[in-house]
Amino acid sequence: MVQGLGFEQPDAGISCCALAMERLKPLQLEELPPGIQLDYKIVGGFNQSAVQVSWETTLPEDRPEWMLLKTFTGGYLKYLPLKKRPPLVFPLSDEDAYVYCDTRICKECLFRCKRGFVLFVYISSRGLWEIPLERMSDYFT
């Protein structure tokens, strides 16, 4: 079970198919080991927006296996095929695509329209990372 997705339940012995499971505790971005880089940016703007995730790894076994973007209305889960190269794009729709401004290109400004979104990245050799989409550029300062 993944903590931080809003599905937490008391530990009553997590299992699947009669086998015990280990609870994944998300690590923070600053805990990434050397040789792994993860980043995101919000692309598009008014009427069209997406979250674009990029990664770079030194070792092939450190490539992400799956990513989940938790949004206002739920989540978007994507598994990365072995040959997938960055970036991975999460197109947004409905309330998740809402923006406060009318610019065509997102400036990651002080409105922070995607505040509350969280990106989860799972690397089987390293664990689970939690990346809140809270970055704000100094575009308007």
Buried (B, 14 or more C-beta within 10 A) or exposed (E): EBBBBEEEEEEEEEEEEEEEEEEBEBBEBEEBEEEBEBBBBBBBBBEBBBBBBEBEBEEEEBBBEBBBBBBBEEBBEBEBEEEEEBBBEBBBEEEBBEBEEEEEEBBBBEBBBBEEBBBBBBBEEBBBBBBBBEBBEEEEE
